[in-house]
Amino acid sequence: MKKLILTALLPMLMASSAVFGALLIDPIDPAASDTSAVDPNSHINLFTSGSTTQTSMTVAAGSAFSLDTYIQFTGYTSVGLSYWLEASSALAPHLTLTSETYGQNWTGIQTGTNSTFTGTNGADMNFLREGRDLGSTSTFTVDGNGAFQSWNDPRTAGTYKVSTLNFALDASTPPGTYTIQLTTLSPIPSEISADAGNGQFIDHDVATAVYTITVIPEPATLSLLALGGLGSVGLTMLRSRRRG
């Protein structure tokens, strides 16, 4: 269990206001990550963008695609989540997380663009991970002394869209079937954070969510292959006629 106690938060900055809506809270401290068991009532899911069921797609090398992230949980009120993605080692050098947008009134923890998959710490064998916590968290209100008052957007048990993740494949991506999934190993297990009262929370580890992509050659390559095939057929027919 990891806790955040929101007391004495920048009291000089808070002297003139009771709300500090731009303050971000990262519910996970990677250096202090625990090894608690996966909570079967907590899930972070990856779906094809626009779907709530599809967990695979076919995509051409050199093209872009998007995934939607959802949380689903019961038994508590959530105030945020933290998660990282890892990709099959054969896919990772060709994959870039170009950007993300957030689908509910939570703020991104480590927003950025053009993240590559090069990390090994916390990644499964034969996988490489990106380097940003892709989760988000509710902002909160504090009093004039910087003491925590309340979360601005706690979420009761249910299913919520968290974000849309946008990816790009380079043109040299080898054809094949690959996996993109959540990290689950220390020091960066993927987790949903439950409101424990008084600015504290409890993290619920989730099982990995797996998304499968099948990469096919880019259209220009397919066109060249098709032309090559037609040329081969034409040459074979010409030879046959000459022999006849």
Disulfide bonds with the S-S distance in Angstrom:
none
